Each structure stands twice: as structure tokens, then as C-alpha cells.
Amino acid sequence: MGISNAQNLNAPLPALRPYGIRVSLRPGDPFRKLLGDDWSRTHWYATSELRDAALADMSRKHEYSRAGDAPALTFVPIQEPGAHSDR
């Protein structure tokens, strides 16, 4: 008898990613009315070097920014409790 659906647990578990960047809106940002005052998004990385490189890219002034534009998001580097520093 054949199997109708492939097993969905045959892929390896994702690698441990204890280093993160929490992205949130600045106080007073009008998008808080749409997303809520507690909105945030967290991006996770395997090493602090990968996280720091992504943080630098996320928070840089992009080439399409207008003069006087300021980032509307706050980027905070975080680390899961119990993760050792790899520096």
C-alpha cells in the first residue's frame, strides 16, 4: 500500500538561532494606530556577527531616502537567555 502524503517531519530541525533583532515602531509613529502600541517583529540569527551585519543593513540610510528622512523603526539587538557570547 502506498503512502498518500509524504512525511512532513523529514527535514532537519532548524539550527539554533539565539541572536536577534527586535524591530518596533518609534513612539508617536502614526502606524501605531494601525498596528498597535505593542507591535514588534523579531528576526533571529545563528551568530552575533550575522545579526550585527543584518542590523547595520536594516538601520542604514538607504539610497532612495529623501533628504531629511529619518528611520521610522527602532532596531534593538537581543540575545536569548543562556546563549553564550561568540565574540
Secondary structure, 3 states (H helix, E strand, C coil): CCCCCCCCCCCCCCCCCCEEEEEEECCCCCCHHHHCCCCEEEEEECCHHHHHHHHHHHHCCCCCCCCCCCCCEEEEEEECCCCCCCC
